[in-house]
Amino acid sequence: MPSSDKDTIYIDIDDEITGIIDKLQGSKGKVVALVLPKRATVFQSIVNMKLLKRAADAGKKNAVLITSEAGLLPLAGMAGVHVAKTLNSKPEIPLAPGGMDDAVESIGEDGQELDTPPDPKQTVGALADKEAAPKPPTDGVETLMLDADDIPPEDLKKAGADGKSFEPPAGAKKPKNKKLKVPNFERFRLLLILGAALLILLIIGFIFANATLPKATITIKTNATNVDANFNMILSTGATSLDPSSNTIPAKLAQQQKTYTANEVTTGQKNNGNKASGSVILTATESSLQPPQDVPAGTGLSANGLTYITQNDTKFPHNGNNNGGSISYTADPTQVVAQTAGASSNGASTFTVAGRSDVTGQVSQAIAGGTDSIVQTVNQNDINNAKAKITVNSNSVQQYLQNQLQQSGYYVITSTYQPGTPAVTTSANVGDAANTVTVTETVTYTEFGVHQSDLNTLIDNNVNGQINTTKQSILTTGLDKAVFNVNSSTSTGAQIAFTTVAVAGPQLNVASIKQEAEGQKTGALQTQLQNNPDVTGVTVKLSPFWISTVPSNMSRITVNIAKPTTTAKAGSNASSP
């Protein structure tokens, strides 16, 4: 029989019967030797012995207790559990306390008794290699009693005080053999934790719903009117306070410098080879006896579409040769050098002189020595192409300037945002030898900001000049919809035309309305606000739907003054509500 049909399990002194049963059931061997420690208290109970026996039978395993403690033998005999002193000793079922039986009970792999007792010389391992004939079924089913508390009082006297040697009374009804079920306390604890967490979430959700979700929107209709506000103002970084007489308002300038670069492969070419050189004899032909003018140094001679530069002044002799009506004057040889390098300048023989139709030239010393050495150079198109590649992200710059002003407590006038003139530099100039050229642009961006309180003061002054201040007040300044047109701008300020539409109407204090509305019912609040003769209608909306009163937090209350339907005429100082 393979070694997998036998197994050895070592029991710890602290192991419980349920843990031992789990180890037994988890074993793959058909014969399982349980090596017990000294004073193994877990098996000093007949109940635990029978539980072990029941689990072994249910799993079709033979459990053998390896122990030398004499106190466990009677209990093992009562439960029908095999015992051996060592792993190499013969396993046998000890005699029960009720009587002596010379026959040795043997158990096969299927839990049935063997007709033939095992060989006394057999070890625990040998026991697993022998098949036993099944034992005929008995009339009754073995009774499993889990605790001494379940033993009847009259029968408890027959056993020890701890019920270790209890024997069920004769004729007692024996329950059917059922597999032992141990309660899953881990699952119960997990459900308990989940339930507690759910309860906490519900409490938090309730608090959040009633503390942060409630909102109230109060819309008040009045006989308010629109008032156009138009004026010019001056932004000045040098001003320290508002000057209402000139509408000069202190301003702050925010700026950021950005550098952008782009590269371009050069497309120009230049020949850095040697220039050809030699000498030329110039001849001037005149129709009179008047000697020809000299050819100064630096004069260009042309040959085969190429230009050669004279290196010295050429003087013609005073006496010429008469060639039948014309006189030829031949000068001494003149040194020339090709204007450009290259081998193509070699070999020129006949020359003309720029601006001198009367002068021709013939090679005196061969024009030679020109060589080629072509290199890439920068041309203007290369620089222009590099500029076109530069990408400017002005949105991020403007956002940076706005954040800079807002963090300092200023109201941003976005129309003053302006990029400066780019300062352009190049890594090489036109004509320079280079494989690539880099173009760099440096731009300084600026934007102005002012204090919002100063703007509101200027708006109030302009609007108050158009309404009857004894009956009306400014409900909204219209700053959120204002238009700023920049007329001119410098590094120290700007001149701006300001335009907006303010709202004037009954004197309603929004802060007081919010304070009075806290905690009120919808109907009571509407009645209270409509007592004002200048109020024509009130609407109160609460959210979420289960809220029945206005929140007690002013920050959760919004008061809207309905838009007016009429517009006051500019300069009208007696408009009535």
Beta strands, then each sheet from edge to edge (+ up, - down):
strand 1: 6-10
strand 2: 31-35
strand 3: 62-66
strand 4: 82-84
strand 5: 215-222
strand 6: 225-236
strand 7: 248-265
strand 8: 268-271
strand 9: 277-286
strand 10: 300-303
strand 11: 306-310
strand 12: 321-322
strand 13: 327-330
strand 14: 334-338
strand 15: 350-353
strand 16: 356-368
strand 17: 374-377
strand 18: 411-419
strand 19: 423-426
strand 20: 436-450
strand 21: 473-476
strand 22: 483-489
strand 23: 493-505
strand 24: 535-543
strand 25: 557-561
strand 26: 566-568
sheet 1: 1+ 2+ 3+ 4+
sheet 2: 24+ 5- 25-
sheet 3: 18+ 20- 7+ 6+ 23- 21+
sheet 4: 18+ 20- 7+ 6+ 26+
sheet 5: 18+ 20- 7+ 6+ 23- 22+
sheet 6: 8+ 17-
sheet 7: 12+ 13- 9+ 14- 11+ 10- 15+ 16-
sheet 8: 18+ 20- 19+
end
